[in-house]
């Protein structure tokens, strides 16, 4: 079941306008981008966690919502 009070239940681990490089590393931009062309894996995890916190749902709750959406809307429009 989807938790409608998730935003109230959980304390944020990220800042709403947070940027991992700025908030954790103290850099205005990621030095790895200039070295490798990619951000570090920690920055990607931080960004993904921030997105989940922004919508107030856990990954399992989001999967449940998407499955219900597909069942209700996508399944009806498929031709057998």
Steps between C-alpha positions, in 0.01 A plus 500: 500500500625847415590711800341842446670643810853400399626858488392550861616159620861507385768754573682609184853375452565745216443870453207591276727710279801285585796423283736226618815666366419828671348364821740212572818563304491879528556542126294727277524240222603135498871462431437147371297635209808673360715192571268217388196665345276356775406586856596260778258224599432672833370808316266282294369325813447835675309633201279193479426503874414871477252422220327234711486738797358774276203285398463353849495137393730207552621299199257218584208744530590652163515152339158421645357823359650436157365143494151628584528765229610246240221261598233768483609702196763324292345152510167628365658655191703197394374307200514121533 
